[in-house]
Amino acid sequence: MTRTIVLAGAAGYGGTYLREIAELEARGRVRLVGLCDLHPLDTDTHKQFGDRPFDSRLDRLLAETKPDLAIVATPIHTHLPLSRHVLNAGSHLLLEKPPAPSAAEWREVLTLARHKGLSCQVGFQSLGSGAYARLAKLMAAGELGEIRGIGCYGAWSRDAAYYQRAAWAGRRELDGVPVADGALTNPFAHAVATALALDRSTGWDDVADLDAELLRVRDIQVDDTSCLRLRTRHNTVITIAVTLAAQTPTEPVVVVHGTQRRAELHYTRDLLVLDGQPEHHGRTSPLENLLAHLDDGARLQCDIEACGAFTRVLEHINATPAPRLISEPWLTREGDGPTARTHIPGVEQAVRASAEKLATFAELAEPWAL
């Protein structure tokens, strides 16, 4: 069956969906029947999809095209109004992560989807990794022994242009609307969601004892270097330590500490390392999985209801006092203008130590965090 699709957000990350849609169209799986964006299509997109209906208003486009499903790949603070349009039009929804910038907005999308009897998949791509599925199965079967804790670490670098790319970048709110564009809730949101899913603690009431250390090296409203620790319903301690101010960027890793075995999930690479032995796996995208769900009843990788614990983390971070600016002696700077970068020397080792020891930056006595 060929499913019809509308994409809201053709620029930015939406380009990833456009490439996938083109591949699926070639296989006869889908048909793109409309594109929505506030700005005209760029040259390449217009060349490939310029014959499809285009509108800057999603409600109008949905009424015209009546698609089976719609993808919302737009800034987080626009997710609720656009999700309303999709679900009220009777279309299934693929909502890019994070699903919403507040608990109230998450609950509204969830409630509306259930009321309409429609599916809502959230685009946490890491949950479609075969490496994640393999590790989750091993943990559920007790193959790692008792889980002592789960630690996550990530060290990326972002230049000044990253925070100049849009009015909402690096903000907690924009014109009174929640945005939540911090390191833990946007670029490293996959680490949070993946750790919670591995522990089978995805509901709102499944997490407690949340403690967040929020720091920043830039003139922004949100964290770019942070550590979160919480306890789940299984009494599992989870720590997530991340930075966007690394001198030597490394891909994020989820470390599962078992009494019998140790596992490392490199979720961006679909790589699982068990006791030092690497396993490479494939991946099913959120869109492919949603299509399989609609056609064959496959289980959704990330139903919006399974974002309760993640949303509670996000809500806690939003309620935490504004991130503290790290003082100049602990920083190094390079470049000027849009390419300027700020680094915290040694932060790569700090985030990894947090994941290994399940400790906060303060407990590790990192001087820039004290």
N, C-alpha and C positions, 0 to 999 in steps of 0.2 A: 504494500500500500504506500502510495506517495503522499506524504504529509505536507501541508502548506504552512509556511512560516513567514512571520514578519519579524524584522530585527529593529529594535529601538537602540540607537547608539551605533552608528556606522563607522565612526572614527575611533581612534584610540584602541582600547582592547577589543572593541567590536570587530576590528580587522581580523582578529583570530577566528571569530565566529564566521565571518565572511569566507575565509579560506576553507573552513570545514564545510560550510554550506555548499560551496562550489564543488567540493569532492563528493559530497552526498548527492548533489544534483546529478553529477555525472553517472552515479550508480542508480539513479531513479528512486532514491529513498525520500527526497524532499524536493519541494519547489518553493523558492523564495518569491513571495507574492507582494512584498512591500518593504520599503526601508524608511526609517524615521530618524531624523537628526535635525538639530537646530541650524546646522550649517550645510551648504551645498556639498555634494559628494566630491571627493578629490578626483583627480584625473584618472587614476588607475581604477578606482571603484566605479566611476561613471562609465569607463570603457567596458567593464565586465557586466555591470548591473544597471546601466543607465536606462534600459528599456523597462525596468520594473517601476511600479507606482512609488512615488516618493512624496513625503509630506512632513512638515515640521510639527504637526499635531498628531499624536498617536491615536487619540480617540477617533478622529476623522478617518485615519488610515485603516483602523480596525473595522470600522463600519463599512468601508468600501470593499475591503478584501476578505473579511470573515475567515481568518486563518485558523487552522487546527491548533497552532501554538504560536506563542510570541516569546522572543528573547529580549530581556531588558538588560543591556550592558552599558549602563549610564552611571554617572556619579551617584554615590550612595544616598545622598539627600534627596534624590529624585525617585528613588525606588518605590516609595509608597504611592504617590499619585499615579505613576505609570503602571504599577501592579494593579491598582484599582481599575484602570482603563482596560487592561488585558482580561482580568477575571470577570468584570461586568460585561465584557463583550462575548463571554462564553468560551474563551480560548485558554488552553493549558499554558503554564508559565514556566520558563526557565529564567531564573533571577540570578544575576551575577552576585558573587560574594562581595562583602558581607551583605546579608539579606536586608538589613535595616539598621539605622543609626540609633535606635532606641527600642526598649522593650515594648512600649506601647505600639510602635509602628510594626514591629515583628508580629505581635499578637493580632493586629488588624488584618495583615495580609494572610496569616494562618487562618483566622476565623472566616474571612471572605472566601478563601479557597475551599474550605470545608463546606461552607454554606452553598456554594455553587456546584459542589461535587467535581471540582477540577484538580488536576495535579499541579503541584508547585515544586519544582526541583531547584535547589540552590547550587550554584556553580563552584563548589569546592572540588576542584579537579583532582586533588590528591586522593580523594576517597574513591576514585575510579582506577587507581593504580593497582596492578596485580601484586606488587610488593606489599602494599597496605593490606590487601585481602589475605595474602599468605600469612602475614604477621598476625592479623586479627584472628585467623583460624588457629594458629599455634597458641596464642594466648588463651583463647576460649577453651582449648583442649587441655590446658595446663602444661603444655610442653616446655614452657620457660620456668616452671615452678611457681612459687608465690611471687607476685609482682611487688617488689619493694618500692618502686616508684617509676615515674616516667619523666624524663628530662628532655627539653628541646632547646636547641641553640641555633642561631643564625646570625651571620655577619655580612651585611651588604654595605655598599657605599652609594650615596646619592649626591648629585651635585646641586648647585643652587637652582638650576633650571627645573629640576624635579618639583621644587616647591613654588615655581613661578608658572607652571604649566596651566593652572586654572585658578579661579578665585577661591575654590573650596580646598585647594591643596594645603595640607599642614594645619587645618583648622578643626576645632572642636564644634564650632557652629558658624553658620553664615546667615546673616539677617534673621537671627532668632531661630533658625532651623538647625537641628543637630546634624553634624557631618561625620565626626569620629574618624578622622584620617590619620590616626596614630599608627606607629610601627606594629603594635600588637593586634590592632583591629583591622588593618588593611593589608600592607605588604606581607606580613607574617601571620595573617589570619588563618592560613592553612595549617600552620604549626599548632595553633590553639585547637582548631576543629579536629585535626587528625589525632592529637593526643587524647582528647575527650572521647572520640569515636572508638579508639583502640581500647579504652577502659570501659566501653559501653555505658558511658555517663553523659548522655546527650540531652537529658531533660532539664528543665528550669530548676527543679529541686534536687538535681544530682550533684551539685557542687556547693561547697561551703568553705569557710575560713579563707576567703580570698584576700591576698595581700599583694599590692602592686607598688613597685618602685618605678616611678616615671621620671625620666631625665631627658634633656635635650641639649644639643650643641648649637642650635640655630634659633633665630628669632621667629619661632612658630608657636602655635597654641598647643600642639600635641607632643607626645613623646617620639623621639627618634632612637632612643636607647632605653631599654626597659627590662624589668624582670617581674614576672608574675608567678606567684605560688598559690596553690589551692589544694583542697582535699575533696575527693569524690565520694560518692555513696558507697564505694567499695573500700573506703579508707585508703585509697591510693593517693600519694602525694605527687602532684604534677608541678614542675617548674618549667617556665618558658623564658629564656633570656635571649634578647635580640638587640641588634644595633644596625643603624643605617650610616654609621660613622667609622667603618672599618678601614684600616690601611690596606689589609690583604683580604678581600672579600672571599667568603666560602659559602657553599650552598648549605641550606638548613638541614638539620638532622634531628630525628626523634630517637632518643635512646630509651630503651625499655630495660630496666634493671630487674631481672628475675633471679630467684635463689638458685636456679639450675643453669640458666642460660642467659646470655646478654644479646640483645638485638639492636641494630641501628637501621633505621628507615631513612633513606635519603630520598624524600618524596618527590623532589623535582626531577630526579634521575631514574625513578622507578627501580631503585636499587635497595635490596635488603641484605644486610650483612649479619649473619648469625655466627657468633663465636669466631669472628674474623673471616668467615667464608662468604664471599659475595654471591648473590643471586640476582640476575637481571630479569625483569619482568616487563610485560606490556601494559597497556593502559586503555581503558574505555572512557571516552569523553562524557561529560554530563549530558550533552545533546544526544549522543548515540544511546546512552542509557535511558533517557526520557523516551526516545522513540521506541526502544524495546519494551519499556513499561506500557506505553500506550497500545502497542501492537500485540504484545505477547504476555503482558502482566509481570514483566521482570520487576524486581524490587528496586525502588529508587535508591540511588547512591546517597542522596542527601535530601530527603523530604524536608520541607521547611519546618515541620514539627520537630525534627531532630536537631534544630539549631537553638533549642531552648537554653542549654548550658552555655553555648557560645555567646548568646545574647546576654545572658546574665553576667558573663565576664565583661562584655562590652559595656554594659550598664554600670558595672562596678568601676571600670576605668573612667568612664565619663563623670562619675561622681567623686573620683579621687581628686584632691587638689591639683592645680595646674602643674605640669612637669617643671622640675627645677632645672635652671640653666647651669650646666657644668662650668666651673670657673676656668679662666683662660690658661693658667699654668698647666692644666692637664690636657690641653688641646694642641694640635698642630694644624696649620692651614696651608693649602696649596691652590694656585690658580687665582684667576680673577673673573668677575662677571658671571655669566651663566654656567661656566665650567668650574667655578670655585668649589672646593671641597674642604670639609672639616673632619679631622680624624681624632680618635681617642687612642693613643698608643697603647697597645696591649689589650684592647677590648676584645679581640678575637679569643684570647686565652681566657678572659673573664667569663664570657658567655658560655664557653665550653665547660669551664670548671663548675659553673652553676648547674648545668645539665648533668654533669657527672656526680656532683655532691648533693644535688637537690637543695642547693643553698641560694640565698639571695645575695645580691651584690654587697650589701652591708655586712652580712655574715662572712663573706669572703674578704672583708676589709679592703675593698677596692677604694683607693683614696679619693677618686673623683666622684664616688657615690656617697661619701660620708658627709 
